[in-house]
Amino acid sequence: MNNRQRFKSIMNFKSVDRFINNELGLWEQTVDRWTAEGVPEGKIKSTNILEFDSFFGLDLHQSLNIKVLQPYPFRGNETISEDERTRIFIDEFGIKRRELKEGSLRGQRMSMDQFLEFPVKDRATFTSWKKRFENPYLLRYPDDFKEKTKLLAERDYPLFLPGIGTFGFYAMLRYWFGTEGLSYILYDDPLLVEEMLDFQTEYITGLLDEALKTVDFDWYLYWEDMSCKTGSLMSPDMVKKLFVPRYKKINEKLKSHGIDIIFVDSDGDISKLIPLFIESGINGVLPLEVASGMDAVKLRKEYGRDLLMIGGIDKRQLAKDKKAIEDEVKKVIEPIISEGGFIPTVDHAVPPDVPLENFLYYLKIKNKALGIK
């Protein structure tokens, strides 16, 4: 079997010759640490190692990587002011931010930026802003998309739409308003929210048209990040009213093109949202953040084959010792891996408190559990 066949078989609870070895990503500081600990400079091609990093022997798995959230015309970061320690700039999404200059050798800061101003505040600013997300859609595709379509048709690895950290209703509204501004607008102007969600639905379905007509994709990934450690940032009732009908519309389009593996990516505790995702036609979740109470084994018992899963390995255990890593793999993988519908990975990007030695040991015993030699 090739990786594409394995992926589709696993997600359809069918037998495979072996399971798939994927991981979701790394912090930039983790790359710095591991380079200092022996990884040759440049061997880790991307922190987004779900999309393949040959150094660690991970299975090839890619997305189309459409530019969904960026307003058009595209722009780079624009510096507004700076001092010795900080810089204020407007990023590629139109968000005004303050960053610390000190950070990774590759530019990523250890601390989150301070978000100073968001591009949408009310109906007037939305009316102007939405023009930045109208046609021509193909400019959002990779430059070599048309040249690559034949290669993509002949691939032997899974391919998904539209990319990691790209489209979700909550995610897009958060990029426009910020978490605080969005929380207010949901109550202050619900009619405007409905109009924005209708626009987003029209936008993403139009944006996906060319890809769906041209390439046979294996699965789809929403990105929402709409929960924290203690639960959803929106009430389930609000998600049911606002998001579920629109998820259904998008999912119907996906299924009409043969895509019936549909995931949503959200950190935090999404336990109260999972039934709504399933109702809408979303049948998979990732990354199952353990610190927020997500438990792959319990979810399998609760939802059976109605729920596909990626993730579930507690990143905190990898920073400890070999025994902790062994116990985590045994606890999460062994009870449910043979049933299918599950690809175990660390429950988010691997943080820099994980030594390279520990990560390599984790991969070794995970491969053994997955039947990979």
N, C-alpha and C positions, 0 to 999 in steps of 0.2 A: 504494500500500500504506500502511496505517497502522502505528504502531509495534508493536502487538500481532502483526500479521501478519508484520512484519519479524523480530521476535524469534523467533517459532515457526519461521519458514522458516530463519533462520540456524542455529538449534539442531537443525534436521533436515537440514542441509546442502543446502538448496534455494536457488534463485536469488532475489535480492531486487533492488529498484530502487536501493537504497542500503543501506549498513550503519548500525548504530546507534551513537550517540555517548552513552556513559554514563561516569560516574566514580564511585568508591566513597565518597569523603568528604574532609573537611578537618579538620585540627586547629583547635581554638578559636583558638590563637595565630596560625594562618594567616589566619583571618578578621580578627583584629586588625591584622595586618600589611597585608593587602590593603585593608582599610578606610582605613588611613593612606596607602596608595599610590593611592587613587582610587576604590575601590568605594563607592558611596553607602551610608551606614549603613542597615542593615536590608534591603538588597537580597539578601544571601545568607541565605535563609530557614532553612537548616539545614546543619550540618556533614555530615549524612548525605545527600550530594548524588546518590547513586544514586537516591534517591527524588525526584529532580527539582529542579533549580535553574534557573529561567528566565533569570537574569542571564547565565549562560554558554551559553545555547542548548542545554542538554543535553536529551536525549529523556526524556519522561515515563516513569517506571518506579516502581511502588509495591508495598508489601507491606501485609498486613492489620495488622501490629503488635500481635499478641496478647501480653499480659503472661505470659510463660512462667516466668521464673526467680524472680519475686517471690513470697515467701510471702504467703498471705492470712490474716487481713485485711492489706491493703496499708498501708504506713507510710512516712513520710518519714524523712529523716535525723534522728537523735536525738543531740544533743550530750551527751557525758559530761563532758568537761572541756576547757579551752583555756587557752593563755597568749598572749603577744604574737605568737609566730611560728607556733604549731601548734594544731590542734584534734583531739581524739579524739572519734569519733562512731560510732554504729552505723548502717549504711546501709540502704537499702530492701531489701537481700537478707539482712539479719541478720548482716552481717560487721562486726566491730569494727576500725576503721581509724584511723590517725593521718595527717593531711594538713598540708601547708604552707598557710598562709593566702594567701601571695603567689602570684599566678597570672595567668591571662588576665583581661581586662576582663569576660569572660563566665563566669568562675568556674573554668575548668579549670587545673590546675597543670601546670607543665612537667615535674615529677618525679612518678614513681609514688608513690602512698600506701604507707605501711607497714601491712601487714595484721597485726593483733595477735591476732585470735581468730576462729574460724569456728564456725558454729552446730552442726555435726555432728562428733562425735568417735568415736562407737561405736554399738552397736546400740540402747542405751537412748535416746540423743539422736536417732537416726534415727527410732525408733518415735514419738517425740513430734513431731519436725519434719515428718514426711511428712503429718501431719494438716493442715498448712498448704497442701498441694497437692492436696487432695481436692475434690470438688464443693463449690459450684456453679461449673462451668467458665465459664459465660457472663459472669460478672463480670470475667473476664480479657479479654474482647473490648472493642474500642472502644465507647464509649457510644452512638455513632450507627450501630452495625453494622446493625441491622435497617432503619433508615431508608435506609442507603446501598446495600442489596443490589440494588435495581433499577438504580441508577446504575452499580454495579460490573458488572452483567450487560450493560450497554450500552456499556461502556468500549471505547476504541480503543488502550489501552496495556497492557503486560504487568503482571500481578499475581502476587505470590508469597506463600507461607506459610513460617513464621509471622511472620517479620520478621528484620532484621539483628541479630546478636548475641543470639539467643534460645535455641533448643533444640539441645543435643547431649549425648550421654551423658557424654563426658569433661568438657565444659563445666559441666554441671549438678553432677556430682560435685565438680568443682573449686570451684564456688561453695559447696558444702556443707562440704568438708573443707579447702580450700586445696591448693595443689600438693604441698606436703610431706606433709600429712596423708593426701592421696589416695595418694601414692606408697607410704606405709607400709601403709595399709589394704588395698591390692591384694594384699599379701603376708601381712599379719597375719591377715586375716579374709576370705578369698576367698568364703566362703559368704554373708557379709553383702553383699559387692559384687554377687553374683549376684541377691540379693533386691532390692537397691536398683535394679539395672538392670531387673529385671522390673517393679518399681513404676513406674519412669520410662516404660517402654514402654506400660504400661496408662494412665498419666497423659497422655502426649502423644497417643495414639490417641483417648482419650476427649475430650481438649481440642479436637482438630481436627474432631470429628464434625459439629458444627453448621455450621462453615465449609464443609466439603466437601459437605455436603448442600445448601447454600444457594447457593454461588457456584462458578463454573467458573474454577479457577485455572490459571495457565500453567506454573508451576514451583514447586519446593520448595527450601528452603535449610536445611541443617543448619549449626550453628555449633559447631565443636569447639576450635579454637586449641590443638591437642594436639601441636605440634612446635616445636622451637627451630631455631637456625641449623644445627645438626649432625645433626638427625634427630628422630624421634618421642620424646615423653615417656613413651610406653608401648611395650613391645616389639611388633613385628608379630604374634608368636604370641599374645600376650595380646589384642590387638585382634581377631584372627581368632576366638578362642574366645569372648570376652565381647561384642563389639559386632556382628560380622557377622550372627549369627543374629537379633539384635534389629533391626538396620537392615532386614533382609529382611522382617520382620514389618510394620514401619512402611511400607516401600516397597511392599509388596503392597497395603496399604490405599490408598496414594496412587495407585497404578496402576489400582486398581479404580474410581477416580474420574477417570480420564483424565489423570493427571499422570505423564508419562514423562520429564520433564526434572528431574533431582534433583541438586542441587549440595551440596557441603560446603565450608565456609569454614574454612580453617586457615592461619595464618601459618607460617613456617618451612619446613623441608625435609620434605615429605610424600612423597618419591619412593618409599619402601618401603611406604607405606600405600595408594598409588593402586591397585595390583592388588586389594587387599582391598576398597576402596570399590567398584570395578567388580564384583567378585564379589557384593557385597551388593545391587547394583542402583542404586548411586549412579553417575551417568555424567558428572558435572561437578565441576570444582574451581576455586576462587578463593582468594586473589588472585594466586597464583604469585609469591611474594616472591623477587626476583632476587638479593638479598644472601644468601639461603640456598641459592642454587644452582638455583632453579627456572627453567626455560627453556621458554617456550611452543613455540618452533620444534622443539626436541629432543623434547618430549613429543608433539607431533603426529607426528613421524617414528616414535616408539616405539609409540604407541597408535592412531594413525589416527583413524577415526571412532568409536572406542569411548570417546573422552574429549572432553567439551566443556570450554571454558575461558573464564574471564573474568579480566582482569588482565594481568600480564606486562610492564608498562612500568616500568622501573627509576626509582623516585622520585628517586634520587640524581642522575640525569642532568639532571633538570629544574632543579636548583640550580646548574648549570654555565653553559654558554653556548648560543647558538643552534645551533652546529655539533653539540654533544653531543646536543641534543634531536633534531635532524634525523637523526643517526646512529642514535639509539635507535628512533625511529619506523620508519626504513627497515629496521633489523635485525629488529625484532619483527613489524611489521605486514605489510610487503610479501610475505614468503615464504609466508604461510599465510592471509591474510585472505580471498582469493578462494575458498578451499575451503569456507568456512563453519565453523560450530561454534565460533566464537571471537569474543568481544567484547573488544577491547583497552581496558584502563584502567590508570591508575597502580596499582602493586602494593600499595596500601593507602591510607590517608588521606594527603593531600598535607601534608608537614611545613612549618613556618614558615621554613625556609631557602630556600624557593622563592619568588622575587619574582613579583608579579602579572604583570609583563611577560613573564616566562618561561612562566608557565602559559597565558597567552593565546596566546603563540606556539606552544606545544605543541598547544593546541586547534586552531589554524589549520592547522598542517601535518597533524595527525591527521585533521581533517575532509577535507582534500584526499585523503589516502590512503583514506578511507572513501567517497569519492564524494559528500560532503555539500557543497552549495553555500551 
